[in-house]
């Protein structure tokens, strides 16, 4: 058998346990919630190399008591305008199926991150994907999830009208003066 060590070199040894940084498990609920924003921003800042089969993709990221993990990456399309609706419905249904309760214990929430190489302002096609995913998830038993649009500029959460009202992000009409 070939060995790739220099003559007289010692084989690599694992690091001592005291050198490995401790991570507090289980993770606190506030940290789980904040992880969604941080992970969405990091996903958006990943470089696009030009060789990817699809420039837009849905990332399903779960955060729970025992860490953060990517459950799936679903390629959406290679266009910035709306794609064939039937294809988008199928892909959003697939993503909604994967938003089900994972095989782990404790609190789990999810972030669906739409990664694309454009500014973080949502386009018509992005809002269409959000609506289709929301409709598909409504018919399934899913974990609590939020939707982010991520690009090189960072991540932006996309909320439904009821979500905007819930967080006080709706413009109120100003009363007319007589």
C-alpha beads as a LAMMPS data file, in Angstrom:
LAMMPS data file: protein, C-alpha beads

178 atoms
177 bonds

1 atom types
1 bond types

-500.0 500.0 xlo xhi
-500.0 500.0 ylo yhi
-500.0 500.0 zlo zhi

Masses

1 110.0

Atoms # bond

1 1 1 0.000 0.000 0.000
2 1 1 1.244 3.480 -0.859
3 1 1 1.780 5.977 1.893
4 1 1 1.979 9.701 1.356
5 1 1 4.043 10.601 4.393
6 1 1 7.573 11.829 4.233
7 1 1 10.063 9.377 5.574
8 1 1 10.295 9.778 9.317
9 1 1 7.136 11.914 9.534
10 1 1 4.631 11.112 12.233
11 1 1 1.062 10.255 11.290
12 1 1 -1.570 12.907 12.076
13 1 1 -3.137 12.672 15.512
14 1 1 -6.541 13.914 16.609
15 1 1 -6.625 17.170 18.545
16 1 1 -6.809 16.873 22.311
17 1 1 -10.302 17.305 23.697
18 1 1 -9.373 20.505 25.539
19 1 1 -8.327 22.147 22.210
20 1 1 -11.757 21.652 20.656
21 1 1 -13.971 24.675 21.325
22 1 1 -17.022 23.834 23.384
23 1 1 -20.409 24.587 21.876
24 1 1 -23.336 24.835 24.260
25 1 1 -25.874 22.160 23.413
26 1 1 -28.785 22.366 23.367
27 1 1 -28.968 25.749 21.628
28 1 1 -31.125 28.454 23.227
29 1 1 -34.426 29.290 21.423
30 1 1 -33.358 32.886 20.696
31 1 1 -30.177 31.623 19.022
32 1 1 -32.222 29.208 16.922
33 1 1 -34.361 32.095 15.708
34 1 1 -31.368 34.325 14.959
35 1 1 -29.616 31.514 13.088
36 1 1 -32.217 31.707 10.300
37 1 1 -31.223 35.301 9.477
38 1 1 -27.504 34.646 9.709
39 1 1 -27.602 31.501 7.590
40 1 1 -29.819 33.151 4.950
41 1 1 -27.354 36.028 4.659
42 1 1 -24.391 33.662 4.345
43 1 1 -26.149 31.591 1.677
44 1 1 -26.819 34.741 -0.332
45 1 1 -23.167 35.759 -0.186
46 1 1 -21.917 32.463 -1.615
47 1 1 -20.208 33.153 -4.953
48 1 1 -21.830 32.182 -8.232
49 1 1 -19.225 30.443 -10.368
50 1 1 -21.122 30.412 -13.673
51 1 1 -21.047 26.629 -13.959
52 1 1 -24.138 26.015 -11.873
53 1 1 -27.052 24.392 -13.717
54 1 1 -29.442 26.888 -12.124
55 1 1 -28.897 30.420 -10.905
56 1 1 -31.917 30.413 -8.559
57 1 1 -32.323 27.724 -5.938
58 1 1 -34.440 27.045 -2.848
59 1 1 -32.416 26.142 0.230
60 1 1 -34.322 24.458 3.072
61 1 1 -32.394 25.207 6.264
62 1 1 -33.482 23.815 9.631
63 1 1 -32.401 25.135 13.019
64 1 1 -33.070 23.190 16.175
65 1 1 -31.831 22.343 19.627
66 1 1 -28.896 20.415 18.209
67 1 1 -27.676 22.789 15.505
68 1 1 -28.343 24.133 12.024
69 1 1 -28.478 21.945 8.933
70 1 1 -29.430 22.185 5.269
71 1 1 -32.091 19.626 4.486
72 1 1 -32.269 20.201 0.725
73 1 1 -31.244 22.476 -2.123
74 1 1 -33.776 22.541 -4.961
75 1 1 -32.697 24.166 -8.253
76 1 1 -35.461 26.442 -9.510
77 1 1 -34.453 27.878 -12.867
78 1 1 -31.867 29.797 -14.818
79 1 1 -34.058 32.835 -15.521
80 1 1 -34.972 35.867 -13.480
81 1 1 -38.497 36.116 -14.878
82 1 1 -41.326 33.709 -14.019
83 1 1 -40.811 30.137 -15.159
84 1 1 -43.423 27.657 -16.301
85 1 1 -46.067 27.643 -13.552
86 1 1 -46.520 23.838 -13.566
87 1 1 -42.803 23.322 -12.915
88 1 1 -42.796 25.882 -10.107
89 1 1 -45.867 24.286 -8.496
90 1 1 -44.115 20.897 -8.521
91 1 1 -40.899 22.269 -7.031
92 1 1 -42.763 24.223 -4.344
93 1 1 -44.789 21.108 -3.449
94 1 1 -41.526 19.168 -3.132
95 1 1 -40.111 21.870 -0.847
96 1 1 -43.317 21.892 1.254
97 1 1 -43.069 18.108 1.680
98 1 1 -39.540 18.532 3.040
99 1 1 -40.714 21.157 5.550
100 1 1 -42.307 18.390 7.606
101 1 1 -41.163 17.570 11.112
102 1 1 -37.558 16.255 10.995
103 1 1 -36.444 13.096 12.747
104 1 1 -34.964 14.865 15.767
105 1 1 -36.002 16.030 19.184
106 1 1 -36.726 19.496 20.486
107 1 1 -37.664 22.795 18.922
108 1 1 -37.172 23.010 15.172
109 1 1 -37.869 25.912 12.836
110 1 1 -37.015 26.307 9.182
111 1 1 -35.921 28.980 6.764
112 1 1 -36.595 28.660 3.057
113 1 1 -33.946 30.713 1.297
114 1 1 -34.363 31.656 -2.369
115 1 1 -30.776 32.249 -3.523
116 1 1 -30.267 34.253 -6.682
117 1 1 -27.632 36.574 -8.204
118 1 1 -29.729 39.740 -8.030
119 1 1 -30.266 42.564 -5.534
120 1 1 -32.319 41.678 -2.485
121 1 1 -35.452 43.469 -3.736
122 1 1 -38.028 40.763 -4.565
123 1 1 -39.052 40.394 -8.201
124 1 1 -42.422 39.287 -9.526
125 1 1 -41.079 35.750 -10.003
126 1 1 -39.746 35.667 -6.408
127 1 1 -43.153 36.659 -5.053
128 1 1 -44.766 33.990 -7.243
129 1 1 -42.497 31.308 -5.751
130 1 1 -43.353 32.555 -2.250
131 1 1 -47.106 32.399 -2.976
132 1 1 -46.882 28.895 -4.474
133 1 1 -44.796 27.614 -1.560
134 1 1 -47.184 29.163 0.980
135 1 1 -50.142 27.545 -0.781
136 1 1 -48.404 24.148 -0.899
137 1 1 -47.347 24.335 2.760
138 1 1 -50.869 25.257 3.903
139 1 1 -52.082 21.785 2.911
140 1 1 -49.306 20.001 4.847
141 1 1 -48.134 19.598 8.422
142 1 1 -44.925 21.673 8.496
143 1 1 -42.597 23.149 11.080
144 1 1 -42.777 26.931 11.555
145 1 1 -40.907 28.433 8.624
146 1 1 -39.975 31.780 7.125
147 1 1 -39.023 32.782 3.589
148 1 1 -35.906 34.767 2.698
149 1 1 -34.666 36.197 -0.574
150 1 1 -30.882 36.091 -0.570
151 1 1 -28.393 37.607 -2.939
152 1 1 -24.915 39.109 -2.888
153 1 1 -26.258 42.109 -0.933
154 1 1 -27.566 39.953 1.934
155 1 1 -30.948 38.469 2.818
156 1 1 -34.399 39.954 3.120
157 1 1 -37.394 38.200 4.699
158 1 1 -40.509 38.090 2.543
159 1 1 -43.760 38.199 4.497
160 1 1 -47.371 37.632 3.549
161 1 1 -49.880 40.430 4.133
162 1 1 -50.963 38.837 7.415
163 1 1 -47.309 38.525 8.438
164 1 1 -46.681 42.203 7.693
165 1 1 -49.744 43.126 9.747
166 1 1 -48.599 40.872 12.586
167 1 1 -45.251 42.646 12.837
168 1 1 -46.669 46.136 12.275
169 1 1 -45.102 46.584 8.840
170 1 1 -48.254 47.813 7.082
171 1 1 -48.729 51.429 6.119
172 1 1 -51.702 52.917 7.831
173 1 1 -53.925 55.297 5.957
174 1 1 -53.607 58.853 7.088
175 1 1 -56.886 60.534 7.944
176 1 1 -57.922 63.291 5.600
177 1 1 -58.099 66.714 7.103
178 1 1 -61.458 68.514 6.678

Bonds

1 1 1 2
2 1 2 3
3 1 3 4
4 1 4 5
5 1 5 6
6 1 6 7
7 1 7 8
8 1 8 9
9 1 9 10
10 1 10 11
11 1 11 12
12 1 12 13
13 1 13 14
14 1 14 15
15 1 15 16
16 1 16 17
17 1 17 18
18 1 18 19
19 1 19 20
20 1 20 21
21 1 21 22
22 1 22 23
23 1 23 24
24 1 24 25
25 1 25 26
26 1 26 27
27 1 27 28
28 1 28 29
29 1 29 30
30 1 30 31
31 1 31 32
32 1 32 33
33 1 33 34
34 1 34 35
35 1 35 36
36 1 36 37
37 1 37 38
38 1 38 39
39 1 39 40
40 1 40 41
41 1 41 42
42 1 42 43
43 1 43 44
44 1 44 45
45 1 45 46
46 1 46 47
47 1 47 48
48 1 48 49
49 1 49 50
50 1 50 51
51 1 51 52
52 1 52 53
53 1 53 54
54 1 54 55
55 1 55 56
56 1 56 57
57 1 57 58
58 1 58 59
59 1 59 60
60 1 60 61
61 1 61 62
62 1 62 63
63 1 63 64
64 1 64 65
65 1 65 66
66 1 66 67
67 1 67 68
68 1 68 69
69 1 69 70
70 1 70 71
71 1 71 72
72 1 72 73
73 1 73 74
74 1 74 75
75 1 75 76
76 1 76 77
77 1 77 78
78 1 78 79
79 1 79 80
80 1 80 81
81 1 81 82
82 1 82 83
83 1 83 84
84 1 84 85
85 1 85 86
86 1 86 87
87 1 87 88
88 1 88 89
89 1 89 90
90 1 90 91
91 1 91 92
92 1 92 93
93 1 93 94
94 1 94 95
95 1 95 96
96 1 96 97
97 1 97 98
98 1 98 99
99 1 99 100
100 1 100 101
101 1 101 102
102 1 102 103
103 1 103 104
104 1 104 105
105 1 105 106
106 1 106 107
107 1 107 108
108 1 108 109
109 1 109 110
110 1 110 111
111 1 111 112
112 1 112 113
113 1 113 114
114 1 114 115
115 1 115 116
116 1 116 117
117 1 117 118
118 1 118 119
119 1 119 120
120 1 120 121
121 1 121 122
122 1 122 123
123 1 123 124
124 1 124 125
125 1 125 126
126 1 126 127
127 1 127 128
128 1 128 129
129 1 129 130
130 1 130 131
131 1 131 132
132 1 132 133
133 1 133 134
134 1 134 135
135 1 135 136
136 1 136 137
137 1 137 138
138 1 138 139
139 1 139 140
140 1 140 141
141 1 141 142
142 1 142 143
143 1 143 144
144 1 144 145
145 1 145 146
146 1 146 147
147 1 147 148
148 1 148 149
149 1 149 150
150 1 150 151
151 1 151 152
152 1 152 153
153 1 153 154
154 1 154 155
155 1 155 156
156 1 156 157
157 1 157 158
158 1 158 159
159 1 159 160
160 1 160 161
161 1 161 162
162 1 162 163
163 1 163 164
164 1 164 165
165 1 165 166
166 1 166 167
167 1 167 168
168 1 168 169
169 1 169 170
170 1 170 171
171 1 171 172
172 1 172 173
173 1 173 174
174 1 174 175
175 1 175 176
176 1 176 177
177 1 177 178
